[in-house]
């Protein structure tokens, strides 16, 4: 096992991020922030944050170069810091999950530690060191926090016994059917995975949260999904990846039933079809190429708090015809 203290630090914005920041006119304001922001370790507070989680989101890349997002779950403690420079993950592999192919030893992955109930999130990326079928170590190459914007507050709980966990079956869809369209159109949360091969040849995989009021994801008649980008931290991590590598993996779920929709496909950056969202800074469209539905894939169930809507989401408008 490699020494986690030797994990390389990816300490600067890559070319795509810098280009998007320049387009937005924020490059001067962000100059030098990356060197101060990015770290390859977890503070004691961050280690404790991961130890409390019962779920996290992962982005991975399969052998064909397609990127997928998935959620892993476990009792608190299934994510455990191995010193300050690595995170041990205890999670049984699921070959029905299309993201599993990219979870072999040596593969680059992104992770989002997120607590929806507290609206806290911490992003990691690095490489896997596979210990066994059910355990891997993530050697951290980049770690940084994200703001709480657009996170709908939910509480998660496991069923009382493992016997209540029905098996999840993967269904390959040739196109978005009506239930899949309804799941997307009613969603207020999704996760998006993306990746680039950096200037030095190292692969960097990111996975990020997107949120809004139900309907903020627009499914066009031809099955293309249109996504508005609301004002955020101006880092442009995901959009910067898209600029260099226009591929994405989307993860959507019905948090009440545990049904999951995973898609991988191509991105049209700046496109927004036949409608506009007044408060959006920009748009992108996602063209699914592979679609997998996994019913009851989530072991936990989530309940939206009575006042769970993000104030930032409530400030956004709705789609407007153009």
KASUL-V404589 format. One record per pair of residues at least 6 apart in sequence whose ideal C-beta (glycine too) atoms are under 7 Angstrom apart, sorted by sequence separation. I is the first residue (numbers start at 0). J is the second residue. D is the distance in whole Angstrom. If there is no record, write none. Layout:
BEGIN
{{I:J:D} {I:J:D}}
END
This chain:
BEGIN
{{20:26:4} {60:66:5} {61:67:7} {80:86:6} {81:87:5} {93:99:6} {102:108:7} {129:135:5} {130:136:6} {158:164:7} {196:202:5} {197:203:6} {218:224:6} {219:225:6} {241:247:7} {252:258:7} {92:99:5} {101:108:7} {113:120:4} {128:135:6} {172:179:6} {252:259:5} {58:66:6} {59:67:6} {78:86:6} {79:87:5} {112:120:7} {127:135:5} {128:136:4} {194:202:6} {195:203:6} {216:224:6} {217:225:4} {17:26:7} {20:29:6} {111:120:6} {112:121:5} {194:203:6} {250:259:7} {251:260:5} {58:68:5} {78:88:6} {92:102:7} {127:137:6} {128:138:6} {194:204:4} {216:226:6} {228:238:7} {77:88:7} {111:122:6} {194:205:7} {250:261:6} {271:282:4} {56:68:6} {57:69:5} {77:89:5} {125:137:5} {126:138:5} {192:204:7} {193:205:6} {215:227:6} {269:281:6} {270:282:6} {272:284:7} {77:90:6} {110:123:4} {125:138:5} {192:205:7} {249:262:5} {269:282:7} {270:283:7} {56:70:5} {57:71:6} {123:137:7} {125:139:5} {192:206:4} {248:262:7} {269:283:7} {270:284:4} {109:124:4} {125:140:4} {248:263:5} {268:283:5} {54:70:6} {55:71:6} {73:89:6} {108:124:7} {123:139:6} {124:140:6} {190:206:6} {191:207:6} {267:283:6} {54:71:7} {73:90:6} {124:141:5} {190:207:7} {209:226:7} {247:264:7} {266:283:6} {267:284:4} {54:72:5} {190:208:6} {191:209:6} {211:229:7} {53:72:6} {71:90:4} {107:126:5} {108:127:6} {123:142:5} {246:265:6} {247:266:5} {266:285:6} {267:286:7} {53:73:6} {106:126:7} {189:209:5} {245:265:6} {246:266:7} {12:33:5} {53:74:6} {105:126:6} {106:127:5} {121:142:7} {122:143:6} {245:266:4} {264:285:6} {265:286:5} {11:33:5} {53:75:6} {105:127:7} {188:210:5} {264:286:5} {10:33:7} {11:34:7} {52:75:7} {55:78:6} {104:127:6} {121:144:5} {122:145:6} {187:210:6} {245:268:6} {264:287:4} {265:288:7} {10:34:6} {51:75:5} {103:127:7} {104:128:6} {187:211:6} {264:288:4} {50:75:7} {102:127:6} {104:129:3} {120:145:5} {187:212:6} {241:266:5} {262:287:4} {263:288:6} {50:76:6} {52:78:6} {103:129:6} {187:213:5} {242:268:6} {263:289:5} {10:37:5} {69:96:5} {110:137:6} {186:213:7} {189:216:7} {241:268:5} {262:289:7} {9:37:7} {50:78:7} {119:147:7} {185:213:5} {262:290:5} {8:37:7} {49:78:4} {50:79:6} {69:98:4} {108:137:7} {118:147:4} {207:236:7} {67:97:5} {68:98:7} {184:214:6} {186:216:6} {207:237:5} {238:268:7} {261:291:5} {8:39:4} {49:80:6} {67:98:4} {205:236:5} {7:39:7} {118:150:4} {184:216:7} {205:237:6} {260:292:5} {6:39:5} {102:135:7} {183:216:5} {46:80:4} {67:101:7} {118:152:6} {184:218:6} {259:293:5} {115:150:6} {183:218:5} {205:240:6} {61:97:7} {116:152:6} {151:187:5} {249:285:6} {258:294:5} {49:86:6} {86:123:7} {115:152:6} {116:153:6} {151:188:6} {258:295:7} {259:296:4} {278:315:5} {62:100:6} {115:153:4} {116:154:5} {180:218:5} {247:285:6} {257:295:5} {258:296:7} {259:297:6} {278:316:5} {41:80:6} {59:98:5} {61:100:4} {256:295:7} {257:296:6} {277:316:5} {61:101:5} {92:132:6} {257:297:4} {276:316:7} {57:98:6} {60:101:5} {92:133:7} {183:224:6} {41:83:6} {59:101:3} {91:133:5} {241:283:7} {276:318:6} {277:319:6} {40:83:4} {59:102:6} {90:133:7} {175:218:7} {257:300:6} {40:84:5} {89:133:6} {193:237:5} {274:318:5} {275:319:5} {39:84:6} {89:134:5} {195:240:5} {252:297:6} {255:300:6} {274:319:6} {88:134:7} {191:237:6} {194:240:6} {225:271:6} {254:300:7} {274:320:6} {275:321:5} {59:106:7} {60:107:7} {87:134:7} {88:135:5} {175:222:5} {193:240:4} {225:272:5} {254:301:4} {274:321:6} {174:222:6} {193:241:6} {195:243:5} {273:321:6} {59:108:5} {87:136:5} {88:137:6} {195:244:5} {223:272:7} {227:276:4} {229:278:6} {58:108:6} {194:244:6} {229:279:6} {230:280:6} {57:108:6} {58:109:4} {85:136:5} {86:137:5} {228:279:6} {229:280:7} {57:109:7} {85:137:6} {227:279:3} {228:280:5} {57:110:5} {85:138:5} {86:139:7} {193:246:7} {219:272:5} {228:281:5} {56:110:7} {84:138:7} {85:139:6} {193:247:5} {228:282:7} {55:110:6} {56:111:4} {81:136:6} {84:139:6} {192:247:7} {227:282:6} {228:283:7} {55:111:7} {191:247:6} {192:248:4} {226:282:7} {55:112:5} {56:113:6} {191:248:7} {217:274:7} {225:282:6} {226:283:5} {150:208:7} {191:249:6} {151:210:6} {225:284:5} {226:285:7} {52:112:6} {150:210:6} {189:249:6} {190:250:4} {224:284:7} {149:210:4} {189:250:6} {223:284:5} {224:285:4} {52:114:6} {149:211:6} {189:251:5} {223:285:7} {49:112:5} {223:286:5} {48:112:7} {186:251:5} {222:287:7} {183:251:6} {182:251:6} {48:119:7} {182:253:6} {95:167:6} {48:121:6} {95:168:7} {95:169:4} {45:121:6} {182:258:7} {3:81:6} {4:82:7} {6:84:5} {182:260:6} {3:82:6} {6:85:7} {111:190:7} {124:203:6} {4:84:5} {124:204:6} {149:229:6} {3:84:4} {124:205:6} {179:260:6} {3:85:3} {109:192:6} {122:205:7} {148:231:6} {146:231:7} {146:232:6} {229:315:6} {145:232:7} {120:208:6} {107:202:4} {109:204:4} {111:206:5} {113:208:6} {107:203:7} {108:204:5} {109:205:4} {110:206:7} {111:207:7} {107:204:5} {109:206:4} {111:208:6} {41:139:7} {40:139:6} {210:309:6} {39:139:5} {212:312:5} {39:140:6} {41:142:6} {54:155:7} {153:254:6} {211:312:5} {217:318:6} {39:141:7} {40:142:7} {53:155:6} {210:312:6} {39:142:7} {212:315:7} {214:317:7} {37:141:5} {38:142:5} {211:315:6} {37:143:6} {36:143:5} {179:290:7} {175:287:7} {179:292:6} {175:290:7} {172:290:4} {6:125:6} {171:291:6} {172:292:6} {170:291:7} {68:190:5} {169:291:5} {170:292:5} {68:191:6} {68:192:4} {169:293:5} {67:192:6} {168:293:7} {66:192:5} {167:293:5} {168:294:7} {1:128:6} {66:193:6} {167:294:7} {0:128:6} {66:194:5} {167:295:5} {167:296:4} {165:295:5} {9:140:5} {6:138:4} {8:140:6} {9:141:4} {6:139:5} {7:140:5} {6:140:6} {56:190:5} {58:192:3} {60:194:6} {164:298:5} {3:138:5} {1:138:7} {68:206:5} {157:298:6} {157:299:5} {156:299:6} {60:204:6} {155:299:4} {156:300:6} {59:204:7} {58:204:5} {155:301:5} {58:205:6} {154:301:7} {58:206:3} {153:301:4} {154:302:5} {57:206:6} {153:302:6} {56:206:5} {153:303:5} {154:304:7} {153:304:7} {151:303:6} {152:304:5} {153:307:6} {152:307:4} {151:307:5} {151:308:6} {151:309:6} {150:309:6} {149:309:5} {148:309:7} {151:312:7} {149:311:5} {148:311:4} {149:312:5} {97:261:6} {15:195:6} {66:246:5} {68:248:5} {70:250:7} {65:246:7} {66:247:6} {67:248:4} {68:249:7} {69:250:6} {13:195:6} {66:248:4} {68:250:4} {13:197:5} {14:198:7} {13:198:7} {13:203:7} {58:248:6} {69:261:7} {68:261:7} {9:203:6} {67:261:6} {97:291:5} {67:263:6} {66:263:6} {65:263:4} {95:293:6} {29:233:7} {25:233:5} {23:233:6} {23:235:7} {20:233:7} {20:235:6} {19:235:4} {16:234:7} {16:235:5} {19:238:5} {16:236:6} {19:239:5} {18:239:7} {16:239:3} {19:242:6} {15:239:4} {18:242:6} {65:289:7} {15:240:6} {72:297:7} {13:239:7} {72:298:5} {15:242:4} {70:297:7} {72:299:6} {15:243:4} {14:243:7} {54:299:7} {53:299:7}}
END
